[in-house]
């Protein structure tokens, strides 16, 4: 297998199969996060970036205005797709490749051989085991991370018909149908995992190949989450802050959403509770990572609190899935009631965690302001 970072001249044109590393991601509620984490989780050096991120949550006012109430991590996947210090990106679009007469199969093989994962949009109507397969036309994300010339297949990652992150094989012919079908977007992003020893070649321009854990930043992000601060204020040099609900304030927005759902004034979307559950999983994983590195001791009171919260949110997630089938409004009423208790428990857990990180590592910060 050719490792990510291999130069094109080093690849062998006789290679019949190439599969780049990809694992089941910690976050898969949105495929943009799933693809990035599925690539990076394979590497120990990427964990500092992962755990300095995936702390803040938000619901953009834009989505509230169109009655979507889309809960996501912040920075969201659109910002992350271009600002990851462990990924080198190339970008193009389907129209450009078509105008230049580029053979898509040769294009895919060349990039995969050089360690690049291929992200684009396809029509899921043609993708077996997808939610909309042979039912309706639907533009959705796809990641191609491998090929087999003998079998004429690609290795892809998608959402399957069980709404789960799934890694599968599809034929060249199926890929062609889905890729060349009309889609609402034709963007193509090619991502290559950069190794630490490449840092010197990047440090004067893109600064890729290095990211150190920053405890003070982590605490600041946790404080933003705790106090509902718009983290976009930290990026004002590059982007205007996105108005909306941030951090613990998302619980209020979620209650507003479920109240509208009770009145049949908004469409059901199960992703909010799924993302909320993944957030709690990431908080638990972050605490254990800090313990592993020695930044937290064995006794962390907030860990047990987050384990309990994670189980409660997972229960609410499953209750919402039951509502998807039964439409029993009592389920929604119970979810609304439960969110208040989870909010209060998490507020206390975050305060405890911030204070313990600061105390154990002699940082000047307090969660009580």
C-alpha positions as YAML, in Angstrom:
chain: A
units: angstrom
residues:
- id: 1
  name: UNK
  ca: [0.00, 0.00, 0.00]
- id: 2
  name: UNK
  ca: [1.32, 3.45, -0.90]
- id: 3
  name: UNK
  ca: [1.37, 5.65, 2.19]
- id: 4
  name: UNK
  ca: [-0.22, 9.12, 2.26]
- id: 5
  name: UNK
  ca: [2.36, 11.64, 1.14]
- id: 6
  name: UNK
  ca: [3.94, 9.43, -1.55]
- id: 7
  name: UNK
  ca: [5.00, 11.38, -4.62]
- id: 8
  name: UNK
  ca: [3.35, 10.55, -7.93]
- id: 9
  name: UNK
  ca: [6.67, 9.44, -9.37]
- id: 10
  name: UNK
  ca: [6.93, 6.79, -6.66]
- id: 11
  name: UNK
  ca: [3.64, 5.11, -7.50]
- id: 12
  name: UNK
  ca: [3.48, 1.97, -9.57]
- id: 13
  name: UNK
  ca: [1.20, 2.03, -12.60]
- id: 14
  name: UNK
  ca: [0.74, -1.72, -12.19]
- id: 15
  name: UNK
  ca: [-0.95, -1.34, -8.79]
- id: 16
  name: UNK
  ca: [-4.25, -3.20, -8.95]
- id: 17
  name: UNK
  ca: [-5.68, -2.24, -5.56]
- id: 18
  name: UNK
  ca: [-5.23, 0.74, -3.30]
- id: 19
  name: UNK
  ca: [-7.21, 1.36, -0.08]
- id: 20
  name: UNK
  ca: [-6.43, 4.36, 2.10]
- id: 21
  name: UNK
  ca: [-6.88, 4.11, 5.89]
- id: 22
  name: UNK
  ca: [-10.39, 4.94, 7.11]
- id: 23
  name: UNK
  ca: [-12.02, 3.98, 10.40]
- id: 24
  name: UNK
  ca: [-15.51, 4.31, 11.87]
- id: 25
  name: UNK
  ca: [-15.53, 7.93, 13.15]
- id: 26
  name: UNK
  ca: [-16.38, 9.19, 16.61]
- id: 27
  name: UNK
  ca: [-18.75, 11.74, 15.05]
- id: 28
  name: UNK
  ca: [-20.91, 10.79, 12.06]
- id: 29
  name: UNK
  ca: [-24.07, 12.88, 12.45]
- id: 30
  name: UNK
  ca: [-22.85, 14.91, 9.48]
- id: 31
  name: UNK
  ca: [-20.63, 13.23, 6.92]
- id: 32
  name: UNK
  ca: [-18.24, 16.18, 6.71]
- id: 33
  name: UNK
  ca: [-17.16, 15.51, 10.29]
- id: 34
  name: UNK
  ca: [-17.26, 11.75, 9.74]
- id: 35
  name: UNK
  ca: [-14.89, 11.88, 6.78]
- id: 36
  name: UNK
  ca: [-12.35, 14.13, 8.50]
- id: 37
  name: UNK
  ca: [-12.35, 12.11, 11.72]
- id: 38
  name: UNK
  ca: [-12.41, 8.78, 9.89]
- id: 39
  name: UNK
  ca: [-9.11, 9.80, 8.31]
- id: 40
  name: UNK
  ca: [-7.44, 11.47, 11.29]
- id: 41
  name: UNK
  ca: [-8.36, 9.01, 14.04]
- id: 42
  name: UNK
  ca: [-5.84, 6.57, 12.59]
- id: 43
  name: UNK
  ca: [-2.98, 8.77, 13.80]
- id: 44
  name: UNK
  ca: [-1.89, 9.54, 17.36]
- id: 45
  name: UNK
  ca: [-0.40, 12.89, 16.32]
- id: 46
  name: UNK
  ca: [-3.86, 14.11, 15.23]
- id: 47
  name: UNK
  ca: [-5.54, 13.63, 18.62]
- id: 48
  name: UNK
  ca: [-4.50, 17.03, 20.01]
- id: 49
  name: UNK
  ca: [-6.35, 18.76, 17.15]
- id: 50
  name: UNK
  ca: [-9.40, 16.49, 17.53]
- id: 51
  name: UNK
  ca: [-9.71, 17.12, 21.27]
- id: 52
  name: UNK
  ca: [-9.05, 20.86, 21.05]
- id: 53
  name: UNK
  ca: [-12.04, 20.87, 18.70]
- id: 54
  name: UNK
  ca: [-15.49, 19.22, 18.98]
- id: 55
  name: UNK
  ca: [-16.31, 21.16, 22.15]
- id: 56
  name: UNK
  ca: [-18.66, 23.92, 21.01]
- id: 57
  name: UNK
  ca: [-22.20, 23.40, 19.68]
- id: 58
  name: UNK
  ca: [-24.44, 25.86, 17.86]
- id: 59
  name: UNK
  ca: [-27.65, 26.30, 15.94]
- id: 60
  name: UNK
  ca: [-27.32, 29.00, 13.29]
- id: 61
  name: UNK
  ca: [-30.03, 31.65, 13.12]
- id: 62
  name: UNK
  ca: [-30.06, 31.07, 9.37]
- id: 63
  name: UNK
  ca: [-31.33, 27.53, 9.88]
- id: 64
  name: UNK
  ca: [-33.82, 28.66, 12.51]
- id: 65
  name: UNK
  ca: [-35.22, 31.18, 10.03]
- id: 66
  name: UNK
  ca: [-35.90, 28.37, 7.55]
- id: 67
  name: UNK
  ca: [-37.25, 26.17, 10.37]
- id: 68
  name: UNK
  ca: [-34.49, 23.59, 10.29]
- id: 69
  name: UNK
  ca: [-32.88, 24.04, 13.75]
- id: 70
  name: UNK
  ca: [-29.71, 22.32, 12.58]
- id: 71
  name: UNK
  ca: [-27.51, 21.49, 15.57]
- id: 72
  name: UNK
  ca: [-23.83, 21.16, 14.72]
- id: 73
  name: UNK
  ca: [-20.37, 21.40, 16.15]
- id: 74
  name: UNK
  ca: [-18.64, 24.75, 15.82]
- id: 75
  name: UNK
  ca: [-16.53, 25.35, 13.82]
- id: 76
  name: UNK
  ca: [-18.84, 23.48, 11.50]
- id: 77
  name: UNK
  ca: [-17.89, 21.09, 8.72]
- id: 78
  name: UNK
  ca: [-17.79, 23.85, 6.09]
- id: 79
  name: UNK
  ca: [-15.11, 25.70, 8.06]
- id: 80
  name: UNK
  ca: [-13.30, 22.48, 8.93]
- id: 81
  name: UNK
  ca: [-13.14, 21.48, 5.25]
- id: 82
  name: UNK
  ca: [-10.15, 23.72, 4.64]
- id: 83
  name: UNK
  ca: [-8.65, 24.47, 8.04]
- id: 84
  name: UNK
  ca: [-7.34, 21.17, 9.34]
- id: 85
  name: UNK
  ca: [-3.58, 21.29, 10.04]
- id: 86
  name: UNK
  ca: [-3.22, 17.58, 9.20]
- id: 87
  name: UNK
  ca: [-4.88, 17.65, 5.77]
- id: 88
  name: UNK
  ca: [-3.58, 18.97, 2.47]
- id: 89
  name: UNK
  ca: [-6.42, 19.95, 0.15]
- id: 90
  name: UNK
  ca: [-6.81, 20.18, -3.61]
- id: 91
  name: UNK
  ca: [-10.10, 21.51, -4.95]
- id: 92
  name: UNK
  ca: [-11.89, 21.47, -8.26]
- id: 93
  name: UNK
  ca: [-15.38, 20.72, -9.55]
- id: 94
  name: UNK
  ca: [-17.11, 18.35, -11.94]
- id: 95
  name: UNK
  ca: [-17.62, 21.04, -14.55]
- id: 96
  name: UNK
  ca: [-13.91, 21.82, -14.79]
- id: 97
  name: UNK
  ca: [-12.98, 18.15, -15.17]
- id: 98
  name: UNK
  ca: [-15.65, 17.71, -17.86]
- id: 99
  name: UNK
  ca: [-14.47, 20.77, -19.84]
- id: 100
  name: UNK
  ca: [-10.89, 19.49, -19.75]
- id: 101
  name: UNK
  ca: [-11.96, 16.01, -20.84]
- id: 102
  name: UNK
  ca: [-10.54, 14.36, -17.72]
- id: 103
  name: UNK
  ca: [-11.27, 10.65, -17.32]
- id: 104
  name: UNK
  ca: [-12.81, 10.45, -13.84]
- id: 105
  name: UNK
  ca: [-11.50, 6.92, -13.24]
- id: 106
  name: UNK
  ca: [-7.93, 7.88, -14.13]
- id: 107
  name: UNK
  ca: [-8.33, 11.01, -11.98]
- id: 108
  name: UNK
  ca: [-9.49, 8.96, -8.99]
- id: 109
  name: UNK
  ca: [-6.75, 6.35, -9.35]
- id: 110
  name: UNK
  ca: [-4.02, 8.97, -9.66]
- id: 111
  name: UNK
  ca: [-5.13, 10.84, -6.55]
- id: 112
  name: UNK
  ca: [-5.76, 7.76, -4.42]
- id: 113
  name: UNK
  ca: [-2.32, 6.44, -5.39]
- id: 114
  name: UNK
  ca: [-0.88, 9.72, -4.06]
- id: 115
  name: UNK
  ca: [-2.79, 9.40, -0.79]
- id: 116
  name: UNK
  ca: [-5.73, 11.70, -1.58]
- id: 117
  name: UNK
  ca: [-9.26, 10.88, -0.48]
- id: 118
  name: UNK
  ca: [-11.93, 12.02, -2.96]
- id: 119
  name: UNK
  ca: [-14.96, 13.93, -1.63]
- id: 120
  name: UNK
  ca: [-17.82, 15.05, -3.85]
- id: 121
  name: UNK
  ca: [-21.58, 14.86, -4.38]
- id: 122
  name: UNK
  ca: [-23.54, 12.15, -6.15]
- id: 123
  name: UNK
  ca: [-27.15, 11.18, -6.77]
- id: 124
  name: UNK
  ca: [-27.98, 8.63, -4.05]
- id: 125
  name: UNK
  ca: [-30.76, 7.22, -6.24]
- id: 126
  name: UNK
  ca: [-28.05, 5.09, -7.89]
- id: 127
  name: UNK
  ca: [-26.08, 4.14, -4.74]
- id: 128
  name: UNK
  ca: [-27.12, 0.70, -3.39]
- id: 129
  name: UNK
  ca: [-27.98, 0.57, 0.32]
- id: 130
  name: UNK
  ca: [-28.43, 4.35, 0.53]
- id: 131
  name: UNK
  ca: [-31.66, 5.76, 1.97]
- id: 132
  name: UNK
  ca: [-32.95, 6.97, -1.38]
- id: 133
  name: UNK
  ca: [-31.70, 4.08, -3.56]
- id: 134
  name: UNK
  ca: [-34.16, 3.52, -6.42]
- id: 135
  name: UNK
  ca: [-36.77, 5.56, -4.49]
- id: 136
  name: UNK
  ca: [-36.07, 9.23, -5.25]
- id: 137
  name: UNK
  ca: [-33.30, 11.43, -6.55]
- id: 138
  name: UNK
  ca: [-31.21, 12.98, -3.78]
- id: 139
  name: UNK
  ca: [-27.87, 14.80, -3.85]
- id: 140
  name: UNK
  ca: [-25.57, 13.62, -1.07]
- id: 141
  name: UNK
  ca: [-21.93, 13.41, 0.01]
- id: 142
  name: UNK
  ca: [-19.62, 10.59, -0.92]
- id: 143
  name: UNK
  ca: [-16.03, 9.76, 0.01]
- id: 144
  name: UNK
  ca: [-13.97, 7.47, -2.23]
- id: 145
  name: UNK
  ca: [-10.94, 6.05, -0.42]
- id: 146
  name: UNK
  ca: [-9.91, 3.06, -2.50]
- id: 147
  name: UNK
  ca: [-10.19, 1.12, -5.74]
- id: 148
  name: UNK
  ca: [-9.68, -2.35, -7.20]
- id: 149
  name: UNK
  ca: [-8.84, -2.49, -10.90]
- id: 150
  name: UNK
  ca: [-9.51, -6.20, -11.27]
- id: 151
  name: UNK
  ca: [-13.00, -6.00, -9.76]
- id: 152
  name: UNK
  ca: [-13.59, -2.48, -11.15]
- id: 153
  name: UNK
  ca: [-14.85, -1.29, -7.77]
- id: 154
  name: UNK
  ca: [-14.42, 1.69, -5.49]
- id: 155
  name: UNK
  ca: [-14.38, 1.76, -1.71]
- id: 156
  name: UNK
  ca: [-16.80, 4.44, -0.54]
- id: 157
  name: UNK
  ca: [-18.18, 5.86, 2.72]
- id: 158
  name: UNK
  ca: [-21.83, 6.96, 2.87]
- id: 159
  name: UNK
  ca: [-24.93, 7.00, 5.05]
- id: 160
  name: UNK
  ca: [-26.70, 3.67, 4.50]
- id: 161
  name: UNK
  ca: [-30.41, 2.87, 4.54]
- id: 162
  name: UNK
  ca: [-30.23, 2.43, 8.32]
- id: 163
  name: UNK
  ca: [-28.95, 6.02, 8.60]
- id: 164
  name: UNK
  ca: [-25.56, 4.74, 9.77]
- id: 165
  name: UNK
  ca: [-22.05, 5.56, 8.59]
- id: 166
  name: UNK
  ca: [-21.15, 2.74, 6.23]
- id: 167
  name: UNK
  ca: [-18.06, 1.71, 4.25]
- id: 168
  name: UNK
  ca: [-18.91, -0.26, 1.12]
- id: 169
  name: UNK
  ca: [-17.82, -1.22, -2.39]
- id: 170
  name: UNK
  ca: [-19.58, -0.08, -5.55]
- id: 171
  name: UNK
  ca: [-18.84, -0.83, -9.18]
- id: 172
  name: UNK
  ca: [-17.36, 1.67, -11.61]
- id: 173
  name: UNK
  ca: [-20.65, 1.62, -13.50]
- id: 174
  name: UNK
  ca: [-22.71, 2.49, -10.42]
- id: 175
  name: UNK
  ca: [-20.27, 5.28, -9.55]
- id: 176
  name: UNK
  ca: [-20.57, 6.71, -13.07]
- id: 177
  name: UNK
  ca: [-24.37, 6.78, -12.87]
- id: 178
  name: UNK
  ca: [-24.35, 8.50, -9.50]
- id: 179
  name: UNK
  ca: [-21.49, 10.89, -10.30]
- id: 180
  name: UNK
  ca: [-22.65, 12.03, -13.74]
- id: 181
  name: UNK
  ca: [-26.31, 12.36, -12.75]
- id: 182
  name: UNK
  ca: [-27.57, 15.91, -12.16]
- id: 183
  name: UNK
  ca: [-26.68, 17.05, -8.63]
- id: 184
  name: UNK
  ca: [-27.30, 20.34, -6.88]
- id: 185
  name: UNK
  ca: [-23.57, 20.70, -6.19]
- id: 186
  name: UNK
  ca: [-20.51, 19.69, -8.19]
- id: 187
  name: UNK
  ca: [-17.76, 20.60, -5.72]
- id: 188
  name: UNK
  ca: [-14.79, 18.21, -5.41]
- id: 189
  name: UNK
  ca: [-12.36, 18.22, -2.47]
- id: 190
  name: UNK
  ca: [-9.29, 16.01, -2.38]
- id: 191
  name: UNK
  ca: [-7.70, 15.47, 1.04]
- id: 192
  name: UNK
  ca: [-4.32, 13.97, 1.91]
- id: 193
  name: UNK
  ca: [-3.12, 13.17, 5.43]
- id: 194
  name: UNK
  ca: [0.12, 15.04, 6.02]
- id: 195
  name: UNK
  ca: [2.81, 13.35, 8.12]
- id: 196
  name: UNK
  ca: [4.75, 15.23, 10.85]
- id: 197
  name: UNK
  ca: [8.03, 14.93, 8.94]
- id: 198
  name: UNK
  ca: [6.52, 17.06, 6.14]
- id: 199
  name: UNK
  ca: [6.10, 20.06, 8.46]
- id: 200
  name: UNK
  ca: [9.33, 21.73, 7.35]
- id: 201
  name: UNK
  ca: [8.09, 21.84, 3.75]
- id: 202
  name: UNK
  ca: [4.82, 23.50, 4.82]
- id: 203
  name: UNK
  ca: [5.67, 25.66, 7.85]
- id: 204
  name: UNK
  ca: [6.37, 28.86, 5.89]
- id: 205
  name: UNK
  ca: [3.07, 28.84, 3.99]
- id: 206
  name: UNK
  ca: [0.23, 26.50, 4.99]
- id: 207
  name: UNK
  ca: [1.82, 25.32, 8.28]
- id: 208
  name: UNK
  ca: [0.59, 21.76, 7.82]
- id: 209
  name: UNK
  ca: [1.89, 18.73, 9.69]
- id: 210
  name: UNK
  ca: [1.98, 20.06, 13.24]
- id: 211
  name: UNK
  ca: [-0.57, 20.80, 15.97]
- id: 212
  name: UNK
  ca: [0.11, 20.74, 19.70]
- id: 213
  name: UNK
  ca: [-2.47, 20.27, 22.42]
- id: 214
  name: UNK
  ca: [-3.41, 23.65, 23.93]
- id: 215
  name: UNK
  ca: [-4.99, 23.27, 27.37]
- id: 216
  name: UNK
  ca: [-5.71, 26.98, 27.72]
- id: 217
  name: UNK
  ca: [-7.54, 27.00, 24.40]
- id: 218
  name: UNK
  ca: [-9.46, 23.89, 25.41]
- id: 219
  name: UNK
  ca: [-10.56, 25.56, 28.64]
- id: 220
  name: UNK
  ca: [-11.52, 28.72, 26.73]
- id: 221
  name: UNK
  ca: [-13.66, 26.66, 24.35]
- id: 222
  name: UNK
  ca: [-15.30, 24.88, 27.28]
- id: 223
  name: UNK
  ca: [-16.01, 28.26, 28.87]
- id: 224
  name: UNK
  ca: [-17.56, 29.45, 25.60]
- id: 225
  name: UNK
  ca: [-19.76, 26.37, 25.66]
- id: 226
  name: UNK
  ca: [-20.70, 26.83, 29.30]
- id: 227
  name: UNK
  ca: [-21.64, 30.50, 28.94]
- id: 228
  name: UNK
  ca: [-23.20, 30.33, 25.47]
- id: 229
  name: UNK
  ca: [-20.56, 32.56, 23.89]
- id: 230
  name: UNK
  ca: [-20.51, 32.92, 20.10]
- id: 231
  name: UNK
  ca: [-17.13, 31.34, 19.31]
- id: 232
  name: UNK
  ca: [-17.25, 33.03, 15.91]
- id: 233
  name: UNK
  ca: [-16.06, 36.14, 17.72]
- id: 234
  name: UNK
  ca: [-12.63, 34.48, 17.83]
- id: 235
  name: UNK
  ca: [-12.54, 34.33, 14.02]
- id: 236
  name: UNK
  ca: [-13.51, 37.93, 13.23]
- id: 237
  name: UNK
  ca: [-10.32, 38.51, 11.27]
- id: 238
  name: UNK
  ca: [-11.48, 35.88, 8.79]
- id: 239
  name: UNK
  ca: [-15.27, 35.56, 9.04]
- id: 240
  name: UNK
  ca: [-18.25, 37.50, 10.32]
- id: 241
  name: UNK
  ca: [-19.69, 35.77, 13.40]
- id: 242
  name: UNK
  ca: [-22.78, 33.67, 12.64]
- id: 243
  name: UNK
  ca: [-25.72, 34.66, 14.85]
- id: 244
  name: UNK
  ca: [-27.58, 31.88, 16.61]
- id: 245
  name: UNK
  ca: [-27.63, 29.78, 19.77]
- id: 246
  name: UNK
  ca: [-24.25, 28.67, 21.12]
- id: 247
  name: UNK
  ca: [-23.09, 26.29, 23.82]
- id: 248
  name: UNK
  ca: [-25.52, 25.55, 26.62]
- id: 249
  name: UNK
  ca: [-28.03, 27.92, 25.00]
- id: 250
  name: UNK
  ca: [-28.72, 25.26, 22.36]
- id: 251
  name: UNK
  ca: [-30.92, 23.52, 24.93]
- id: 252
  name: UNK
  ca: [-33.36, 26.45, 24.77]
- id: 253
  name: UNK
  ca: [-33.36, 26.28, 20.97]
- id: 254
  name: UNK
  ca: [-33.97, 22.52, 21.09]
- id: 255
  name: UNK
  ca: [-36.94, 23.00, 23.41]
- id: 256
  name: UNK
  ca: [-38.30, 25.61, 20.98]
- id: 257
  name: UNK
  ca: [-37.87, 23.10, 18.16]
- id: 258
  name: UNK
  ca: [-39.68, 20.30, 19.97]
- id: 259
  name: UNK
  ca: [-42.49, 22.66, 20.96]
- id: 260
  name: UNK
  ca: [-42.98, 23.49, 17.28]
- id: 261
  name: UNK
  ca: [-42.86, 19.76, 16.50]
- id: 262
  name: UNK
  ca: [-45.62, 19.15, 19.03]
- id: 263
  name: UNK
  ca: [-47.75, 21.71, 17.20]
- id: 264
  name: UNK
  ca: [-46.95, 20.10, 13.85]
- id: 265
  name: UNK
  ca: [-45.38, 23.36, 12.68]
- id: 266
  name: UNK
  ca: [-41.99, 21.95, 11.72]
- id: 267
  name: UNK
  ca: [-40.56, 18.82, 10.12]
- id: 268
  name: UNK
  ca: [-39.10, 16.02, 12.20]
- id: 269
  name: UNK
  ca: [-35.30, 15.88, 12.19]
- id: 270
  name: UNK
  ca: [-33.59, 13.20, 14.29]
- id: 271
  name: UNK
  ca: [-30.10, 14.63, 13.78]
- id: 272
  name: UNK
  ca: [-30.28, 17.15, 16.63]
- id: 273
  name: UNK
  ca: [-30.43, 14.51, 19.34]
- id: 274
  name: UNK
  ca: [-27.86, 12.40, 17.55]
- id: 275
  name: UNK
  ca: [-25.36, 15.29, 17.44]
- id: 276
  name: UNK
  ca: [-26.13, 16.13, 21.08]
- id: 277
  name: UNK
  ca: [-25.34, 12.51, 21.97]
- id: 278
  name: UNK
  ca: [-22.09, 12.57, 19.96]
- id: 279
  name: UNK
  ca: [-21.09, 15.74, 21.80]
- id: 280
  name: UNK
  ca: [-21.35, 13.91, 25.14]
- id: 281
  name: UNK
  ca: [-19.35, 10.99, 23.74]
- id: 282
  name: UNK
  ca: [-16.62, 13.42, 22.68]
- id: 283
  name: UNK
  ca: [-16.57, 15.02, 26.14]
- id: 284
  name: UNK
  ca: [-16.02, 11.59, 27.70]
- id: 285
  name: UNK
  ca: [-13.30, 10.70, 25.18]
- id: 286
  name: UNK
  ca: [-11.60, 14.07, 25.81]
- id: 287
  name: UNK
  ca: [-11.49, 13.53, 29.58]
- id: 288
  name: UNK
  ca: [-10.01, 10.06, 29.12]
- id: 289
  name: UNK
  ca: [-7.44, 11.44, 26.68]
- id: 290
  name: UNK
  ca: [-6.39, 14.08, 29.23]
- id: 291
  name: UNK
  ca: [-6.12, 11.34, 31.86]
- id: 292
  name: UNK
  ca: [-3.98, 9.28, 29.50]
- id: 293
  name: UNK
  ca: [-1.60, 12.22, 29.03]
- id: 294
  name: UNK
  ca: [-1.48, 12.97, 32.75]
- id: 295
  name: UNK
  ca: [-3.28, 16.32, 32.58]
- id: 296
  name: UNK
  ca: [-6.05, 14.86, 34.74]
- id: 297
  name: UNK
  ca: [-5.74, 12.29, 37.51]
- id: 298
  name: UNK
  ca: [-7.69, 9.08, 37.97]
- id: 299
  name: UNK
  ca: [-10.41, 10.76, 40.06]
- id: 300
  name: UNK
  ca: [-12.41, 13.06, 37.79]
- id: 301
  name: UNK
  ca: [-15.87, 13.71, 39.17]
- id: 302
  name: UNK
  ca: [-17.11, 15.19, 35.89]
- id: 303
  name: UNK
  ca: [-16.32, 11.94, 34.05]
- id: 304
  name: UNK
  ca: [-19.00, 10.01, 35.89]
- id: 305
  name: UNK
  ca: [-21.39, 12.92, 35.37]
- id: 306
  name: UNK
  ca: [-20.78, 12.93, 31.62]
- id: 307
  name: UNK
  ca: [-21.16, 9.15, 31.39]
- id: 308
  name: UNK
  ca: [-24.59, 9.51, 33.02]
- id: 309
  name: UNK
  ca: [-25.52, 12.45, 30.77]
- id: 310
  name: UNK
  ca: [-24.40, 10.54, 27.67]
- id: 311
  name: UNK
  ca: [-26.68, 7.62, 28.57]
- id: 312
  name: UNK
  ca: [-29.60, 9.96, 29.15]
- id: 313
  name: UNK
  ca: [-29.12, 11.76, 25.84]
- id: 314
  name: UNK
  ca: [-28.76, 8.42, 24.04]
- id: 315
  name: UNK
  ca: [-32.13, 7.42, 25.52]
- id: 316
  name: UNK
  ca: [-33.68, 10.65, 24.22]
- id: 317
  name: UNK
  ca: [-32.14, 10.01, 20.81]
- id: 318
  name: UNK
  ca: [-33.78, 6.58, 20.71]
- id: 319
  name: UNK
  ca: [-37.08, 8.01, 21.94]
- id: 320
  name: UNK
  ca: [-37.05, 10.42, 19.01]
- id: 321
  name: UNK
  ca: [-36.46, 7.52, 16.63]
- id: 322
  name: UNK
  ca: [-39.53, 5.80, 18.15]
- id: 323
  name: UNK
  ca: [-41.53, 8.98, 17.58]
- id: 324
  name: UNK
  ca: [-40.44, 8.84, 13.94]
- id: 325
  name: UNK
  ca: [-42.46, 5.61, 13.69]
- id: 326
  name: UNK
  ca: [-45.27, 6.06, 16.22]
- id: 327
  name: UNK
  ca: [-45.91, 9.84, 16.16]
- id: 328
  name: UNK
  ca: [-46.90, 9.56, 19.81]
- id: 329
  name: UNK
  ca: [-46.68, 13.18, 21.06]
- id: 330
  name: UNK
  ca: [-46.16, 12.05, 24.66]
- id: 331
  name: UNK
  ca: [-42.62, 11.11, 23.60]
- id: 332
  name: UNK
  ca: [-41.89, 14.71, 22.59]
- id: 333
  name: UNK
  ca: [-43.38, 16.05, 25.80]
- id: 334
  name: UNK
  ca: [-41.08, 13.75, 27.80]
- id: 335
  name: UNK
  ca: [-38.04, 14.83, 25.76]
- id: 336
  name: UNK
  ca: [-38.78, 18.51, 26.49]
- id: 337
  name: UNK
  ca: [-39.04, 17.79, 30.22]
- id: 338
  name: UNK
  ca: [-35.82, 15.75, 30.24]
- id: 339
  name: UNK
  ca: [-33.77, 18.45, 28.49]
- id: 340
  name: UNK
  ca: [-34.02, 20.76, 31.52]
- id: 341
  name: UNK
  ca: [-32.47, 18.19, 33.84]
- id: 342
  name: UNK
  ca: [-29.72, 17.33, 31.34]
- id: 343
  name: UNK
  ca: [-28.93, 21.03, 30.91]
- id: 344
  name: UNK
  ca: [-28.51, 21.53, 34.66]
- id: 345
  name: UNK
  ca: [-26.41, 18.38, 35.11]
- id: 346
  name: UNK
  ca: [-24.13, 19.30, 32.23]
- id: 347
  name: UNK
  ca: [-23.68, 22.87, 33.44]
- id: 348
  name: UNK
  ca: [-22.37, 21.54, 36.74]
- id: 349
  name: UNK
  ca: [-20.20, 18.91, 35.01]
- id: 350
  name: UNK
  ca: [-18.58, 21.47, 32.68]
- id: 351
  name: UNK
  ca: [-17.88, 23.81, 35.59]
- id: 352
  name: UNK
  ca: [-16.26, 20.98, 37.53]
- id: 353
  name: UNK
  ca: [-14.18, 19.88, 34.54]
- id: 354
  name: UNK
  ca: [-12.88, 23.38, 33.80]
- id: 355
  name: UNK
  ca: [-11.97, 23.94, 37.43]
- id: 356
  name: UNK
  ca: [-10.17, 20.59, 37.72]
- id: 357
  name: UNK
  ca: [-8.16, 21.08, 34.50]
- id: 358
  name: UNK
  ca: [-7.10, 24.52, 35.73]
- id: 359
  name: UNK
  ca: [-6.32, 23.31, 39.24]
- id: 360
  name: UNK
  ca: [-4.33, 20.26, 38.13]
- id: 361
  name: UNK
  ca: [-2.35, 22.22, 35.51]
- id: 362
  name: UNK
  ca: [-1.95, 25.59, 37.29]
- id: 363
  name: UNK
  ca: [-3.99, 27.55, 34.74]
- id: 364
  name: UNK
  ca: [-5.57, 30.89, 35.62]
- id: 365
  name: UNK
  ca: [-9.20, 30.36, 34.73]
- id: 366
  name: UNK
  ca: [-12.47, 29.90, 36.57]
- id: 367
  name: UNK
  ca: [-15.77, 28.48, 35.40]
- id: 368
  name: UNK
  ca: [-17.92, 30.40, 37.86]
- id: 369
  name: UNK
  ca: [-17.77, 33.86, 36.29]
...
